[in-house]
Amino acid sequence: MSSFNRAAVDAICADVVGRRNEIDVVVAALAAERHVLLEGPPGTGKSSLLRALAHASGVELVFVEGNAELTPARLVGTFDPARVLTDGYSADVFLDGPLVDALRTGSLLYIEEINRVPEETLNVIITAMSERELNIPRLGRVVAEPGFRVVAAMNPFDAIGTARISSAVYDRVSRVAMGYQSEAEETEIVAREAKGAGSGPVGRRAVRVVRATRDHSDLRVGSSVRGAIDLSLIAEQLASLRELDVTDEELGLDAALAALSGRIRVREGSGRTPEAIVRDLWAANPLETDDPDTETDPGKA
């Protein structure tokens, strides 16, 4: 990781909007040979940051999706049963799992949603982080090559299908908290990803509505910026299908309902539906009259 310098960090920042401080800290932690935990809600750029980092450094990224099916065997690897019958338990019969692959190649092992990983599998990860090696029955010792790091990500606000991360994990990682970006930064993200409608007043309105979902008293979970991206893209296509302007009010509401109603979670006992809340927020955040795209040219009659 010593290849990282200011130019590399600048290259990462060109791909990731509004994360200069977090990028500096993550790069410094990896350069210091530490493992990293990125903690924050969905849509805050955790995966984007890491992919940009791996690309800028030329380091291979080995991806693992954390879920209940991630057993130690799937993470570490297994012997090929068919070949064992003919060749026995030799090293060339072993099929490397993502952890062993990352150890052998000195890669970054990215574990998404680490709080969904079963405890037995998590213990294997802890061993690899602590000892930088694994002892595999019938195979022997696999020692990490220089550059091996574990970078994990988790959403601390999702309690479904997750488990509390133990202090043993926190004691072995450098934790970087990633909250939602600013309104200006999310507006830039939507403009980049949705282009067309996303870079105009509809995109800016979509960002305001999405941000309002996060503070709504009837919602326990609001939308990420992905909701604003989808809203803008759907609105643009609806405008083409219906031969209407993309700023049409009813058209925009239809796009908002499609993009946001499944992303928000209503508090129990509120008595409201996601659709009703989206309608209220859409009405409460109209197109701004001072948006550059909607201003009237004073030189025109």
N, C-alpha and C positions, 0 to 999 in steps of 0.2 A: 504493500500500500504506500510505500515511500515515493512512488511515482506521482502522487497527488501534489499539485502545486496550485497557485492562485489561478493560473490559466485554466486548469482542469475544473476547478470549482466554478469559475465563470461560465464554462461550457455547460456544466450541470444546471446552473441558474438560468441559462438561456432556454432550457427545456422545461423547467419546473417553475411555475409562477409563485412568487411571494414566499419563498422558503430559504432565503439566504442564511439566516441564523441557524436553522435546523441542518442545512447542508454542511455548513462549517463544522458544527458539532459532530455530526455523523462521520464526516471524513476524518476529523481529528481522532475520534474514538477508534475507528478502524485502523488508522495509521498507528495508533498506540497499541494495536493488537488486542483490542477489546471486542467482545460481542455486543450487539446492539438490540434493543427492543424499541420499536416504533409504536407508540400507543396513542390512539385517537379514533374518532368516529369514522364511518365510511365516507369516502369522497374527499378526504383531506390530503391526498397525494402521497400516501405512504409507498405504494407500489411504484408510482411514477418516479418518485425521488430515487428509489433504489435502482430501478432500471437505468435511469440516466447516469447514476453513479457508476454502475457496472460498465456501461458503454464508454463513459469518459476515461475510465481506468484501464479498459481492456481486460478486465477480470471476468471470468465466466460466472454466470449466475445459475445456480441449481435451484429450481422452484419446487416447493412442497406445499400442497394444500392441506391445512390442518382440519381434520374431521375425525369422527368416531371410528372410521374404517382404517385409519393410519396405525397399523399394528407395528411392533418392532421389526417383524420380518419384512414388511413393505418398506420401511424406512432404511433398514440396514442392507437387506438383500437375502437371497436364498440360493441354495445349490439347485441346479437344474436336475429335477428328478429323473428324467429320461437318461441323461448323460451319466448320472451317478451309478446307474445300473451297469454301465459298460466301462466307465473310467474311474469310478470311485470318487472319494471326496478330495479331489485335487483342486488347486487354486484356479485353474482355467475353467472349471465347471461352475464356479461361483458367479452368480448374476448380481452385480453391484446394485444396491438400492441408492437413492439420492444422497444419503448421508455418507456412505462409503465412497461414492463418486466424488463428492465434494472434498472429502479427506484426501483421497489419492491425487486429485488435480489441484489442490490448493485454491478451491473456488469459494465463493460466497454461497452459503446455504440459506435460502430465503424461505422461512416457514410462515405462511399466511394463516392468520387466526390460530395462533399457538394455544389460546385458551380453549380450543376445541379438541386438542390432542389428548388421547387417553393417558392416564398417569404412568402406566407401564412404559409407554413410548417416550413420554417426557423424561423419564429417568435415564433412558439411553442417550437422549440429547444432552442432558446435564453432564453425563459422563464424558461425552465427546468434547463439550465445552471446557470442562475442568482438566481432563487428562490429555486432550489433543490426540487421543488414540482410542481404539476399540479392540477388545479381545473377542474374536468371533469363534465359537466352537467349531472344530474341525478345519478351520481356515487359519487361525492364528491372529497375530497382532497386525493391525492396520494403523500406521502412524500418519498423522496429518502432515501434508506438505506445507511449506510457508505460504501464507496468504489465506489459509482456511479460516473463515469466520462464520458465525451464525448470526443472521439478522432476522429477527422475528417481528411480527406485527400482530396487533390485536385491537379489537374494539371493546373498550371497557364498559360500554353502555348496553351491550347485548347479553342478556342473561339466559337466552334460550339455547340449549345445547352446549353451554360453556361451563367451565369450572374455574374456580378461583386459582390464580397462578400462585404457586408456593413461593415462600421466601427463598428457597434454594435456587429458583430461577432468577429472581430479582437480584440475588447476591452475586450472580455471575454475568450480569449484563449491565450496560450503560443505557439508562432509560431516557428516551427523547419523546416528550409529549408533543403531539401535533393536533392543535385545535383547528377550528374553521378559519379560513383565510378572511381577509377584509372584504368589504363589498366591492371595492375597486379591483381587488385581485380576482375575486370570483367573476366579476364582469369581464375581465380580460380572459379568463379561462373559457367562458361561454363564447366569447368572440372568436377565440382560437379554434375551439372544437366544433361549434355550430356554424361558423362563418355566416354567410347570408343574413338570415333573420337574427342570428345570435349576436351580430355586431351592431344591430340597430336598437331602436326603442323597445322592441319586443324582448330582446335578450336582456336589456337592463331591467325591464319590468319583471321578467321571469326570475332574475336574481333577487329582486326585492321581495317577491312572493315567497320564494324558497327560504330566504332568511327569516321571514315572518313566521314560517312554520316552526322554527326552532324555539321560539319564545311564546308560542300560543298556549294559553292556560289549559286548553282541552286536549293537548297533545303531549304524549310522553316521549315521542321520537319525531323529529322533524326530518325534512329532506336534505340530502346532500346536494352539492352543486350539479351532480348528474341529472337531477330533476329539472334544473333550469336548462341544461343542454338539450335534454329530450323535449322539453316544452317548446323550445325555439325551433328545433328540427321538425317536430310534428306540425307546428303552426305554419311553417313554410310550405310543407307538402299539402296541408289542408287548403291553404290559400291558392295553390295551383289547381287542386281538384275542384274547388268551388268557384274558381275564377273571382276571388275576392282579394282585397288588400290584406296583407298579413297582419295589419293592425286592427282588423275587424274584431269588435268586442266579443261576439258570440263564438266566433272562430277561435279566438284566443282562450276562451273559457273551456271549450271542448278539448283543446290541446293541454290545458292545465289539468283538467280532470284525468285525462289519460296518463299524463306524466307524473302526477303527484299523489293521486288517491291511493295508490298501492305502496308508496314510499313512506307515508306518515302512519303513525300508530296512535290511535285515540285512547285516552286514559279511561280505565274502567269506571263506570258509573257516570260518565259525562253525559250520556244520552244523545250524543251527536254522532253523525256519520262522517267519514272522511270527505265525502262529496260536498256536504253542507259546509264544512270548514274551508275547503278549497274555494268554493263559491264566494264565501265571505272574504277571504284573503284576496281573491282576484278583484273583487269590487273595491276593497279598501286600498288597493295599490294600483291606481289607474296609470295610464301612460302619462309621463311627466310632460307638461307643456313646455318646459325648458330643455327637453332633450334636443340635442343638435339636429336630429333628423326631422323633428316636428316643428321647429321654429319657422315662423313666417319671415321671408326675406323682406326687410323694410323698404327695399328699393322697388318692390313690386306693388302694383295697385291692388 
